[in-house]
Amino acid sequence: MREAGSIVAMFKALGDPVRLRLFALITHHDELCVCHLTEALSLPQSTVSRQLGLLRHAGLVQARRDGKWIYYRAGENALPSLQTAIDACAPSALLAEDRNRLHQVLAPESASCCNNNNA
């Protein structure tokens, strides 16, 4: 059984609207680059990176570096039922907008940062 402190840390991490939105997007994909998340949420890269760091510290996401890009995926310690709780509690219209923007960013014809070989 998970230690109570780590569960509290997970819920504290998800208590911020930006971190909740980030986690919701990440859990619906195998792995996402910071640049995709930045574009999908229309937030500065520094804000997204800082919030992802807090999610990583809480054990909710894991990071992988590939060259200069960092990719995030759901952490192994994240509770499986957490995504269901997020979908039920988070403003569905806002999450739907985030997912639509991310879908556009991930489209094959998109010239996003980490897919652009000129970067």
N, C-alpha and C positions, 0 to 999 in steps of 0.2 A: 504494500500500500504506500502511496506517495506521502511524503512528509507534509504536514499541514502548511508549513512555511512556504514550500514550493508551490502549492496550490494557490495560496494567497498571492504570491508574486505573479502567478499567471493571470489571476483576475485583476490585479492592480495594473498589469501591463495592458490588459484589454479595456481598462477603464477610460482610456483616452480615445476620442472618436477617430483620430487619424490612425492610431495603431489598430483599432478594431477594423477599419476599412482595409488597411494593408493586410492584416491576417486573413480577412474574408477573401481577398483576391488570391493570396498565396495558397490557401487551402483548396482552391478550385483548380489549381494547375500543378503540374509536377514540379516546375521550377520557373522562377521569373527573375529577370535582370532588374536591377535598381532603376535603370533607365526606363523600362516599361512601366514600372510602378509610379515613377515620377510623372510620366506623361499621362497615365490613366487617372491619377488623382489631381493633376494640374497643380502640383506643389513643387517648391524648390528641392533640388537634389539634396541639399544639406538637411532639410527638414525630414525628408523620407529616410535618409541614411541614419540620422539620429534616432528616429522612431524605430527603425529596423534593429538598431543596436539594442534598444531596450527590450524589444521582443525576443531577440537572440539571448540576451542575459536572463530572461525569464524562462528560457527553454522552449519557447513556442515556435521558433524558426531556426533553421541552420543555414549557414552561408558557405558558398564555394566560390573561390576566385578562379577566373579564367582570363589570363592576361590582365588587362586593366578593368575588366568587368566583374562585378560580384553578383552571384545568383543566389536566390533564397528559395527555400522549400520549407514545408511544415516540419517542425521538429519532431523527433521520435518520441519525445516526452509529452507532446501535446495530447490532451485527452481526445479520443475519437468523437465523443459527443459534443465537444466544444463547438465544432462547426454548426451543428444543429441548433445549439443555443444562440450562436451569433446570428444565424439566418432568422431566427424567431424574434430576436430582440432589436437588431439593428434596423434603422430606417430602410425599408426595402427599396424605396424609390432611389435613394442615394446609392445603395449598393448596385442596383440595376444600372444606373448611369455609369458608375465606376467600371462595371463589367463590360458595358457597351464600348466605352472608351478604350479599355484594355484590348478588347477584341479587335478594334480598329488598329491599335498599335502593333498587335501581333500578326496582322494580316501579311501575307507573303509580299505584297507590293509595297508595304510600308518600309521607309528608309530609316528605321530606328537605329539608335546609336550602336548597339552591340551587334546588329546585323549588317551594319555598313562597313564594308572592308576598307573604306578610305579613312576610317578613324584611327 
